[in-house]
Amino acid sequence: MGRYVAEHAAADLKAAIAQQGKASLIVATGASQFEVLSQLIEQPGVDWTRVDGFHLDEYIGIGRDHPASFCRYLQERFVDRVPLASFHYLDGQADAEQTVQDASEQISKVTVDVALVGIGENGHLAFNDPPADFQTEKPYLIVTLDEPCRLQQVGEGWFDSLSDVPTHAISMSVRQIMKSKKIYCSVPDERKADAVRATLCDPVDPKIPASILRQHDQATLIVDDAAASALPADVRDALEHFQ
């Protein structure tokens, strides 16, 4: 999955650079992105000095010294590994309102060429938990994290207990994500099977934030067999398979 996404994302970035001299990339975090980023930094021919990166979401109150810090995650796994033109972090320890304002101003200056995202066990897109705001035009938001989202962070090993998980975060909005030219949404593991089924099969609804991706004509959902296990047989049969 990581190799598939990395190869396609790299091709898109190279095409954007060839056409417009630069490219913009949204980068996600979490367990779904481990292989995506490790494969992406190995892709040949990408002039990273012409790529501007944007941070998808971050916990409020978490600093880079915390194991769950997304700034730390991205710095170690991506930003320090390639010579980007720039990367626009969301500082979890800075004033949240000011961070939202600054990040919104920065991303409003560009059209994002590629967005790398995942979805949560509760169907969230970035940290837009259900019911997500499908209408706001604000690029970044301060959001409240629901309990299923916070429990997922404990289950993935980022925090020791639910009480340790922050209750608020900064997140890119749904509409801002949807403005990206290409979206690659990586969703591995059986624990996300119900969210994948709802995303593909239930009505597009704020109660299933990731379902909005069905309204983007250049969004690709990449799942493994485990994540696809709850899909009806006809939907599974329609999936494109790759090795």
C-alpha positions in Angstrom: 0.0 0.0 0.0 2.8 2.4 0.9 4.6 1.7 -2.3 1.5 2.2 -4.4 0.7 5.5 -2.8 4.3 6.7 -2.9 4.7 5.9 -6.6 1.5 7.7 -7.6 2.1 10.7 -5.3 5.6 11.1 -6.6 4.4 11.0 -10.2 1.8 13.7 -9.4 4.4 15.9 -7.7 6.8 15.6 -10.6 4.1 16.4 -13.1 3.1 19.5 -11.0 6.7 20.7 -10.9 7.1 20.2 -14.6 3.9 22.2 -15.3 4.1 25.0 -12.8 7.6 24.9 -11.4 6.6 23.9 -7.9 4.2 21.6 -6.0 2.3 21.5 -2.7 1.7 18.5 -0.5 -0.4 17.7 2.5 1.1 15.1 4.8 -0.8 13.0 7.4 0.4 11.0 10.3 -0.6 7.9 12.3 0.0 4.3 11.7 -1.6 4.4 8.3 1.2 6.6 7.0 4.3 4.7 8.2 5.0 2.9 4.9 3.6 5.7 2.8 6.2 8.1 4.0 9.1 5.6 4.1 8.4 4.8 0.5 7.8 8.4 -0.6 11.2 9.6 0.5 12.8 6.9 -1.6 11.1 7.8 -4.8 13.5 8.9 -7.5 13.3 12.1 -9.5 11.3 14.3 -7.1 12.8 17.8 -6.8 11.9 18.3 -3.2 13.4 21.8 -3.2 10.3 22.8 -5.2 7.8 21.1 -2.8 6.0 23.0 0.0 4.6 20.7 2.7 1.5 21.3 4.9 0.7 19.6 8.2 -2.8 18.1 8.4 -3.5 18.1 12.2 -2.0 18.3 15.6 -3.0 17.9 19.3 -3.4 21.1 21.3 -1.0 21.0 24.3 1.4 18.4 22.9 5.0 19.4 22.4 7.7 17.8 20.1 9.2 16.0 23.1 6.0 13.9 23.4 6.0 10.5 21.6 2.5 11.3 20.2 3.5 14.7 18.7 2.7 14.8 15.0 5.3 17.6 14.6 7.9 15.1 15.9 6.4 12.3 13.8 6.7 14.3 10.6 10.0 15.8 11.3 11.6 12.4 12.0 9.9 10.5 9.2 9.7 13.0 6.4 10.7 16.6 6.8 14.3 15.9 8.0 14.7 13.2 5.3 14.1 15.3 2.2 15.2 18.9 1.3 11.7 20.5 1.1 11.3 24.1 0.0 9.2 24.6 3.2 7.1 22.8 5.7 4.3 24.5 7.6 4.0 22.8 11.0 1.1 23.1 13.4 2.7 23.8 16.8 0.7 22.1 19.4 2.1 24.2 22.2 1.7 27.6 20.6 -1.4 29.7 20.9 -4.0 27.6 19.1 -6.0 30.5 17.6 -2.9 32.2 16.2 -1.6 28.9 14.8 -4.9 28.3 13.0 -4.8 31.9 11.6 -1.2 31.6 10.4 -1.7 28.1 8.9 -4.9 29.2 7.2 -3.1 32.2 5.6 -0.3 30.0 4.4 -2.4 27.3 2.7 -4.7 29.8 1.2 -1.9 31.0 -1.0 -1.6 27.7 -2.8 -3.6 25.0 -4.6 -2.6 21.7 -3.1 -1.5 19.2 -5.7 -1.4 16.0 -3.5 -3.0 15.2 -0.2 -2.0 12.1 1.8 -4.6 11.2 4.3 -6.2 8.3 6.3 -9.4 7.8 8.1 -10.1 6.9 11.7 -12.0 4.1 13.2 -14.9 6.4 13.7 -14.7 7.5 10.0 -13.0 10.8 10.8 -11.0 12.7 8.1 -8.0 14.5 9.6 -9.4 15.3 13.1 -12.8 16.1 11.9 -14.8 13.7 14.0 -18.4 13.0 13.4 -20.5 15.0 12.8 -18.0 16.8 10.7 -18.5 20.3 9.4 -18.9 19.9 5.6 -19.7 23.6 5.1 -17.1 25.8 6.7 -14.6 27.4 4.3 -12.1 28.0 7.1 -8.9 26.1 6.1 -8.0 25.1 9.7 -10.2 24.6 12.8 -9.9 24.0 16.5 -11.9 20.8 17.0 -13.0 18.6 19.9 -11.9 15.0 19.8 -14.6 12.5 20.6 -14.0 9.4 22.8 -13.8 6.8 19.9 -11.1 9.0 18.3 -9.2 9.3 21.6 -9.5 5.6 22.3 -8.0 4.9 18.9 -4.9 6.8 19.9 -4.6 4.7 23.1 -5.1 1.5 21.1 -2.4 2.5 18.6 0.0 3.0 21.5 0.5 6.7 21.3 -0.8 7.3 24.9 -1.0 5.1 28.0 -4.6 5.9 28.9 -7.7 7.8 27.7 -7.1 10.5 30.3 -3.7 11.2 28.7 -5.1 12.0 25.2 -5.8 15.7 24.6 -9.5 16.6 24.1 -8.8 19.3 21.5 -6.8 19.5 18.3 -6.0 21.7 15.3 -7.3 20.1 12.1 -7.4 21.0 8.4 -11.1 21.4 7.5 -13.0 18.9 5.3 -13.5 21.5 2.5 -9.8 22.4 2.6 -8.8 18.8 2.1 -11.3 18.5 -0.7 -9.7 21.4 -2.5 -6.6 19.2 -3.2 -6.2 18.1 -6.8 -5.4 14.5 -5.9 -6.2 12.7 -2.6 -4.7 9.4 -1.6 -6.4 7.9 1.5 -4.6 4.9 3.0 -6.6 2.7 5.3 -5.0 -0.6 6.6 -6.2 -3.0 9.3 -9.4 -4.8 10.3 -10.2 -2.3 13.1 -11.1 0.2 10.3 -13.3 -2.2 8.3 -16.6 -0.8 9.6 -15.4 2.8 8.7 -14.3 1.7 5.2 -17.7 0.0 4.7 -19.6 3.1 5.9 -17.3 5.4 3.8 -18.1 3.5 0.6 -21.6 2.2 1.1 -23.6 4.5 3.4 -25.0 7.9 2.3 -22.5 10.8 2.2 -23.1 12.4 5.6 -21.3 14.4 8.2 -21.8 11.4 10.6 -19.3 9.6 8.3 -16.8 12.3 7.6 -14.7 10.3 5.1 -17.8 9.6 3.0 -17.3 13.1 1.5 -14.3 11.7 -0.5 -16.8 10.0 -2.8 -17.6 13.5 -4.1 -14.0 14.1 -5.2 -13.2 12.9 -8.7 -9.5 12.4 -8.0 -9.6 10.7 -4.6 -8.3 7.2 -4.3 -9.0 4.9 -1.3 -6.3 2.3 -0.7 -7.2 -0.5 1.6 -5.8 -3.9 2.5 -7.9 -7.2 2.6 -8.5 -6.7 6.4 -9.8 -3.2 6.0 -12.0 -4.3 3.1 -13.4 -7.3 5.0 -16.7 -5.7 5.9 -17.6 -4.6 2.4 -20.4 -6.3 0.5 -19.1 -8.9 -2.0 -20.1 -6.8 -5.0 -18.2 -3.8 -3.7 -15.1 -6.0 -2.9 -15.3 -7.5 -6.4 -15.3 -4.1 -8.0 -12.0 -3.0 -6.3 -8.9 -2.8 -8.3 -6.3 -5.2 -7.0 -2.6 -4.7 -7.0 0.5 -6.4 -5.8 
